[in-house]
Amino acid sequence: MDFDLAPPSGVGPLRIGMSRQSANTALDSFRDLSAVSESDRPGQRVFRPGGLMISIHCMRDVLEAVELGRPAAQTDRVIFRGLDVFAIPACELVQRMGEYTSIEPDPDDPASFIASDLLLSFWRPFAADDEPEEEQGYFFNSVLLARPGYYDTPAQAAERLQQGS
C-alpha cells in the first residue's frame, strides 16, 4: 500500500486538525486484522505486517502530527511527490527534497532534517552516508508530518499567537 504524504493536510484519512476520536478511527483503518502486531497501541500506533509504523500525536483532543516509521519490507511505501522516502538514501532524499523546498539539518540532531515550509521532518539515529549496509544511518528511519507551528520556538509561537489575535 502507498501512503502519500500531503503536507500540511495529512496522510490518507489522517488529517491534521481532526478530533482525537476521528484520528483513532482513521488510524484503526490502517490495521491489518489478519496480522495484528503485539506492538500496536489503539489510539497511538499501528504496525502493518511489513513493519511500517504509523503513529498519531494528539494534543487537546486534536491531531497535531503523524509519524511513519520505516518498514522492514517494501509492501508499504511512504511517498512524497513521487519519492519513496524510506527507499532512497538519506543524502539523496535531502538533495531531491531541496528541489521542492528548503530542507535543513535539525539544529539538535544533525543526522536528521526538517523541511519546515512543508512541516515535514526526517529522522535517523546517526549519519552513515557512505555505508549502504548500515541501514540505520544510510536511510531515514521515520518521517513526521505536523500542524503549522509545530516546529516554532517559544518566540515564534508567541508571535504566531499575537498575529492571530
Buried (B, 14 or more C-beta within 10 A) or exposed (E): EEBEBBBBEBBBBBBBBBEBEBBBBBBBEBBEEEEEBEEBEEEEBBBBBBBBBBBBBBEEEBBBBBBBBBBBEEEBBBBBBEBEBBBBBBEEBBEBBEEEEEBEEBEEBEBBBBBBEBBBBBBBEEBBBEEEEEBBBBBBBBBBBBBEEBBBEEEEEEEEEEEEE
